[in-house]
Amino acid sequence: MLNRVSERFSRVVQRYLPDAFVIAVLMTLLVFVLAIFVTPTDPLELFQSYGDGFWTYLAFTMQMVLLLMTGMVLASVPFIRKGLEALSAKANTANKAYLYTFLITSAAYYINWGLAVIVGAIVAREVGKRNQNAHFPLLVACAYAPTALYSAGLSSSIGLTVATKGHFLADVMGVIPTSETIFHPGTILILITLVITMPIFILFMAPKKNIIPYTPKEKEQQPIKTEKEEEKTFATSLENTPILGILIGLVGLIYTILQLGKGTDLNLNLINILFLSLGLMFHRSLNQYGKAFQEAAGSISPIILQFPFYAGIIALLGSSGLADIIIKGMISISSTESFGVITYWTAGLVNLLAPSGGGQWALQGPLSVPAGMELGVDPGVIAMVVGWGDAWTNLIQPFWALPILSIVGLHIRHIMGYCILLAIWIGIVSSILIYFVY
């Protein structure tokens, strides 16, 4: 029954859901209108704050661009590509394809959400190539669905922030060790429950007919082949020798090892320099690496285009006080028992407008933490329910799906019907568990 519901729902979403860029613009205009009519802010101040905030996350945008490009270039190395192909060949039925993609990507999200973006996209694509019985849009949704789990993982932005000495709310809540956030028994129970129930829900959604198999992108990246040199010169020798790539790659690799040895978290900067260094070492030459990098460039334009708009939205929410109104309104109806669930719902709502864990915590943390602590709620629990809410509605916020979609060649409307249904299930399960286990 659920598969028929999901099929109809997916068709409706494909018909009416616009492009992710259109959604970003509509959300921007919506926040402008709400800020003008709901808050006392001078409209001219809104324009000023929007423009000032537009480039706030420029560094993060560049990190995401490099993550995609260096990851794709690394995956194009012949022996890595062959390894992924061999691994993906094990998913030889449709159900195995869905489960395999979800579980591998979930493991990657637990380790690091940035790494998982690349792993999920490549696994979905390679599994789809070898299993024409699998419905490819659902397969890609399987690769994206574990984004709802990342806040309980080792790269949880909020969990790691509050565990950092001197974080911006340290005077209010203190420094919260990860044993009270991502390793809290309640967090582990919610994570395990979702990892078990989400793939079961996915299998019930799997269509029995009208299967859409994997179709290669028109310019899908292929292994880079060495071209015959017409004339060997000093310049071409430098361009085609593997020695330079190995040497400069070793520099970055040694740096990464040193940083990890010092206890540095596996952040986006380290992942990027690791992917870059390994790619330089494993490709045949700097010339070949440059060509692979150029071929990967077409997949990252949505990130570059859309993230500044969301940065502007976050600035509007903060400067106008609109975020305060939303959060305080939800807090006002909370009790000690219901605070966690209501904060979870609030975080899910705010995330639709401000899809950034760090940005959301900057908006919601200063209001939720004092209010929750006044009711006697543990500050570590407050941080985690905000994190769970942020991750939850990532499934229906198209921005974070863009990297995967860019690599596999699908549109947001192809997977969003399945993601919305999954989000409903996750919201129900998580709300019940948050109420009882925190």
QUIGIFEN-V489497 format. One record per residue. N is the residue number from 0. SS is DSSP state (h for helix, s for strand, l for the rest). NEAR is the number of other C-alpha atoms within 8 Angstrom. Layout:
n;ss;near
N;SS;NEAR
N;SS;NEAR
//
This chain:
n;ss;near
0;l;5
1;h;7
2;h;11
3;h;9
4;h;9
5;h;13
6;h;10
7;h;8
8;h;10
9;h;13
10;h;9
11;h;9
12;h;11
13;h;11
14;h;7
15;h;6
16;l;7
17;l;7
18;l;9
19;h;9
20;h;9
21;h;8
22;h;9
23;h;11
24;h;9
25;h;8
26;h;10
27;h;12
28;h;8
29;h;8
30;h;11
31;h;10
32;h;8
33;h;10
34;h;16
35;h;11
36;h;7
37;h;7
38;l;10
39;l;8
40;l;9
41;l;7
42;h;7
43;h;6
44;h;8
45;h;14
46;h;8
47;h;8
48;h;12
49;h;12
50;h;9
51;h;10
52;h;12
53;l;13
54;l;10
55;l;9
56;l;10
57;h;8
58;h;7
59;h;7
60;h;11
61;h;9
62;h;11
63;h;10
64;h;11
65;h;10
66;h;14
67;h;13
68;h;12
69;h;13
70;h;12
71;h;10
72;h;13
73;h;13
74;h;10
75;l;13
76;l;13
77;h;8
78;h;6
79;h;10
80;h;10
81;h;8
82;h;8
83;h;10
84;h;10
85;h;8
86;h;7
87;h;11
88;l;9
89;l;6
90;l;11
91;l;9
92;l;9
93;h;11
94;h;8
95;h;9
96;h;15
97;h;15
98;h;10
99;h;9
100;h;15
101;h;13
102;h;9
103;h;9
104;h;14
105;h;13
106;h;8
107;h;13
108;h;17
109;h;13
110;h;11
111;l;14
112;h;12
113;h;10
114;h;11
115;h;13
116;h;13
117;h;14
118;h;10
119;h;15
120;h;15
121;h;11
122;h;13
123;h;14
124;h;11
125;h;11
126;h;14
127;h;14
128;h;9
129;h;9
130;l;13
131;l;9
132;l;8
133;l;15
134;l;14
135;h;11
136;h;10
137;h;11
138;h;14
139;h;15
140;h;12
141;h;14
142;h;14
143;h;12
144;h;11
145;h;12
146;h;13
147;h;12
148;h;15
149;h;15
150;h;15
151;h;15
152;l;12
153;l;9
154;l;14
155;l;12
156;h;9
157;h;13
158;h;14
159;h;10
160;h;8
161;h;15
162;l;11
163;l;9
164;l;7
165;l;7
166;l;10
167;l;5
168;l;11
169;h;11
170;h;6
171;h;7
172;h;10
173;l;8
174;l;11
175;l;12
176;l;8
177;h;11
178;h;7
179;h;10
180;l;15
181;l;15
182;l;10
183;l;10
184;h;6
185;h;9
186;h;12
187;h;11
188;h;8
189;h;11
190;h;10
191;h;8
192;h;8
193;h;11
194;h;10
195;h;8
196;h;8
197;h;10
198;h;11
199;h;8
200;h;9
201;h;11
202;h;9
203;h;9
204;h;13
205;l;9
206;l;11
207;l;6
208;l;4
209;l;5
210;l;10
211;l;8
212;l;11
213;l;10
214;l;5
215;l;6
216;l;7
217;l;4
218;l;4
219;l;6
220;l;7
221;l;5
222;l;7
223;l;9
224;l;5
225;l;5
226;l;4
227;l;4
228;l;5
229;l;4
230;l;4
231;l;7
232;l;6
233;h;6
234;h;6
235;h;8
236;h;9
237;h;8
238;h;9
239;h;11
240;l;11
241;h;11
242;h;7
243;h;10
244;h;14
245;h;11
246;h;9
247;h;11
248;h;14
249;h;10
250;h;9
251;h;12
252;h;12
253;h;8
254;h;8
255;h;11
256;h;8
257;h;8
258;h;9
259;h;10
260;h;7
261;l;6
262;l;6
263;l;7
264;l;6
265;l;9
266;l;8
267;h;10
268;h;7
269;h;9
270;h;12
271;h;12
272;h;11
273;h;11
274;h;12
275;h;13
276;h;14
277;h;11
278;h;14
279;h;14
280;h;14
281;h;9
282;l;12
283;l;11
284;l;14
285;h;14
286;h;8
287;h;13
288;h;13
289;h;8
290;h;9
291;h;11
292;h;11
293;h;7
294;h;8
295;h;12
296;h;9
297;h;6
298;h;10
299;l;13
300;h;8
301;h;10
302;h;13
303;h;11
304;h;9
305;h;11
306;h;11
307;h;13
308;h;12
309;h;14
310;h;14
311;h;16
312;h;14
313;h;12
314;h;13
315;h;16
316;h;12
317;h;11
318;h;9
319;h;12
320;l;10
321;h;14
322;h;12
323;h;11
324;h;8
325;h;9
326;h;12
327;h;9
328;h;8
329;h;11
330;h;12
331;l;6
332;l;6
333;l;10
334;l;7
335;l;9
336;l;7
337;l;9
338;h;12
339;h;13
340;h;11
341;h;11
342;h;15
343;h;15
344;h;9
345;h;12
346;h;16
347;h;13
348;h;9
349;h;11
350;h;15
351;h;11
352;h;10
353;l;12
354;l;14
355;l;8
356;h;10
357;h;8
358;h;10
359;h;15
360;h;11
361;h;8
362;h;11
363;h;13
364;h;11
365;h;10
366;h;11
367;h;12
368;h;13
369;h;10
370;h;9
371;h;14
372;h;10
373;h;7
374;l;8
375;l;7
376;l;11
377;l;8
378;h;11
379;h;9
380;h;12
381;h;14
382;h;14
383;h;15
384;h;14
385;h;13
386;h;15
387;h;14
388;h;15
389;h;17
390;h;14
391;h;14
392;h;14
393;h;14
394;h;16
395;h;10
396;l;11
397;h;10
398;h;10
399;h;8
400;h;10
401;h;11
402;h;14
403;h;13
404;h;13
405;h;11
406;h;9
407;h;12
408;l;8
409;l;8
410;l;8
411;h;12
412;h;12
413;h;10
414;h;13
415;h;14
416;h;15
417;h;13
418;h;12
419;h;10
420;h;9
421;h;13
422;h;12
423;h;8
424;h;8
425;h;11
426;h;9
427;h;8
428;h;9
429;h;9
430;h;10
431;h;8
432;h;10
433;h;13
434;h;11
435;h;6
436;h;6
437;l;8
//
